[in-house]
Amino acid sequence: MKSVFVVCLRNLQENQHGMLLDQLVGDGHDVSLAHCLNQCVGCRRGPALSMDGTWIGSADESELRDAIEAQLPK
């Protein structure tokens, strides 16, 4: 089953995790940008996004990738 990811434009610009997003698109997931996800405190700490309506924040791109993979259906 494919997931829906929404990424805050500011978070993407500040944290440069576009390669991860490109991989998710390549895997067939729906990835879109939003002006803001209203998670400013966590968003400023590192890469973050919303996955199927659940916000996921991390310290770096590797940690974000691990969090996403843990939640993807096997």
C-alpha positions as a printed Julia matrix, in Angstrom:
74×3 Matrix{Float64}:
  0.0    0.0    0.0
  1.33   3.42  -0.93
  1.48   6.3    1.55
  0.75  10.01   1.27
  3.55  12.35   2.34
  3.24  16.11   2.79
  6.35  18.21   3.34
  6.59  21.77   4.62
  8.4   23.86   2.02
 10.42  25.72   4.66
 11.52  22.44   6.28
 12.63  21.08   2.92
 14.6   24.25   2.15
 16.31  24.29   5.54
 17.08  20.57   5.83
 17.71  19.52   2.23
 16.12  16.05   2.42
 14.97  16.08  -1.19
 16.84  12.87  -2.09
 14.67  10.98   0.39
 11.55  12.53  -1.15
 12.74  11.6   -4.63
 13.14   8.01  -3.45
  9.62   7.98  -2.0
  8.2    9.25  -5.3
 10.22   6.62  -7.15
  8.69   3.97  -4.89
  5.23   5.15  -5.96
  4.22   7.16  -2.91
  2.29  10.43  -3.18
  4.59  13.29  -2.12
  3.5   16.92  -2.1
  4.69  20.24  -0.7
  2.71  22.51   1.6
  3.4   26.04   2.7
  3.25  25.0    6.36
  2.2   22.01   8.45
  1.88  24.07  11.67
  4.58  22.04  13.46
  7.07  24.91  13.7
  8.89  23.92  16.9
  9.64  20.38  15.71
 10.02  21.44  12.11
 12.92  23.74  12.98
 14.81  20.93  14.75
 15.45  18.83  11.65
 13.87  17.06   8.69
 10.15  16.49   9.12
  7.05  15.57   7.16
  3.54  14.23   7.46
  3.0   10.57   6.57
 -0.62   9.52   6.09
 -1.68  12.4    8.35
  0.86  11.7   11.11
  3.66  14.19  11.61
  7.18  12.72  11.86
 10.16  14.79  12.96
 13.79  13.75  13.27
 17.28  15.01  14.0
 18.66  14.18  10.54
 17.71  12.6    7.2
 18.92   9.14   8.23
 16.7    9.17  11.31
 13.75  10.38   9.21
 14.33   7.58   6.7
 14.38   5.0    9.54
 11.15   6.39  11.03
  9.4    6.24   7.66
 10.59   2.69   6.92
  9.39   1.53  10.35
  5.88   2.77   9.56
  5.6    1.55   5.98
  3.58  -1.65   5.56
  5.81  -4.67   4.97
